């Protein structure tokens, strides 16, 4: 958006002393649950790697090696809470720890969860990701209508934020995996993902 950097810098200044805030997102998904929500921003337990900002002290808290992975692997309640950001969260972390994917972002999100902190999201997005339809993306390809957004160029009003369970559940549902994506994670974990993808791409031509 026209005011992206202004939004980011103002958000960093406004929330810098709020120790429950892990990062600032420029991306704002199209959630269907904003009916009577009258603020421009909200909190989510999941960070975003699409246009984001944080502070040096939060960055220093990240555990890139996920040293306690065994703990969450063996604890159903921890996995359930981690998946409040979407039921893809633990699956991605597991694939990362199995060296099946290479994602800094899922380790960043896990560190946020581990420290019981939140990311600030705009109700209306300040960025768009147009790298899906050109088939040149590293991790994504194909048009996804769910991620099609219009930029918001209006100035954001900053407020002290509190966790809204209705929005948390709505955010989770938005990010939950489709059956197709679940199958993709299964193939990545146990093998055959690249072969199946090549076959599907062949039949698309």
N, C-alpha and C positions, 0 to 999 in steps of 0.2 A: 504494500500500500504506500501511498505518498508519505505517510507519517510513520512508517515502520521503525526507523531508527529513533525517532522522537518517542514513540511508544515504548520501545525497549529501554532506552535510557531513563525515562521517567519511571517505568516500573522498577528498574534496578534501584533507583534512588528511594522510591516510596516504600519498597518492601525489604530493604537491606537489613533492617534491624529485627525483622519478623523471622524468628528462628524456626518457624514451621514451614517456611518457604524454601524449597530446594532450587527451583529454577523458574524462568519466565518463558512461556511459549508464544510465538507469533502465529502459529497455526491454531485455528479453532474449528473443530469438526462441526458438521451440521447436525446438531442434536435436536430431537423433536420435543424436548421437555422444558423449554424455556418460557412457556406460556405466561406465568405470573412472576417470573424471576426478573426483577427490575434493576439488576446490576449489570455492568458491562463486562465483568470478569468473574471467574469462578475457580474453585480449587479442584484438582484431580490428583489421585495417588500415582499417576503415570506421567513421566516426562515425555517430551517430544523432541525429535532430532530435526524437525523441519522449522528452521528459523527460531533459534532459542538463545537464551542468555542466562548466565549465573554469576556468582561471585567467587573470588579466589578461595575463601574459607570453605564454601560448599564443595567446590571442585576438589579440594584437598581431602575431603572426607570420603571420596569414592574408593571403593575396594575393587580394583580392576581384576584381581585374581579370584574374587568371590570365595574367600578362604573358608567360609562356613557353609558351602554348598551342600555338604552332606547333611547338615541339620535340616535345611528346608526340604531336601529330597526325602527325608524320613518322616516329616511332620505334615500331616494332611491339613491341619488348621493354618499353618504358615503358608502353604501353597494356595489355599483358598483365599487368604487375605492378600497375598501377592497378586492373585488373579482378579482382584477388584478393579484393576486397570484394564481387564480384558482377559479372556481365558487362553489367549496366546502367550501370555507373559512367561509362565513357567515353562511352557514348551520351548520357547525361544532360548530361555536360560539353559535348559537342559541340552539343547542342541549346541549351544555355545561351549558348554563344559565338556561335551563329547567331541569338540573340534569339528562339528558338522557345518557350522556357520561361523562367520567372523564378524561380530557385532559389538562395537563399543557401547551402542545405545542401550542394549538390554542390560549390560552390566551397570551402566549409569542409572537405569530405572530400578535395578535391584538395590543399589546403594541408597537410592531415595526411599525405597520401601524399608530397608534395614534401619534407616535413621528416622522412620516414621514422619516423613515430611511430604510436602505437596508442591505441585507445579501450578502456577497461575496461567489460566487460559483465557483468551478473549472470547466472548460470546459470538462475535463475528470476526472471521479470520483476517489477519493482516498479511498473510502470504497464501500463494497457491503453489502446488507442486504439479508442474506440467510435463514431468518426465516419464509419464506412464505410457503415452501413446506413440512415442518415437522408437520403441524397442531398443533403446540404447542404455537404459537404466541398469545398474549393477544388480539390484535386488527385485525390481518390479518391471512388469511389462503388461500392456493391454489397458484399455480404458476402464476405469472403475467409477461409475456414476456416483457412488457414495462419497467419493473424494473430490467431486467437481464442486468448486467453490467460486463465489464472487468476492472480490476484495472489498474490504470496508475501509473507507478513507476518512471516517468520522473520528473525531478526537474521543479518546476513552476517558471516562471519569474513574479515578482510582478511589477505592474504599478498602477499609479493613474487611477481610474475608473470613468466612467460617465455612466449615464442611457442611455441604448440603447433601443429605443421603439420597434424595430423589435424583439429583444430578449425577452423583457417583454411580448409581445403578443404571441410569440412562447412558452414561459414558461407557460403562462396562459392556452393556448390550451392543452399543455401536461397534466396539472393538472385538467382540466375540467372533470366533472363527466360523466361517461357513463350512459345510461338509467338504467342499472341494479343497479348501485350505487345510482342513484337518488331515485329509488324505495326503496332501503335500508334505506336511510335517512328519507323518508316519513314514513316507518314502525316504525323506531326508534322514530320519533316524535309523531305519533298518536297511536302506539301500534301494536303488532303482529310480531315484528321483530324476536324475539327468536323462536316463533312457526314456522314461515316460514323457518328459518334457519335449525331447527331440521328436518323439512319435507324434505328439499333439501338434507341435509346430509344423511338422511335415504335412499333416492333414488340413491345417489352416490355410496353406498356400493354394 
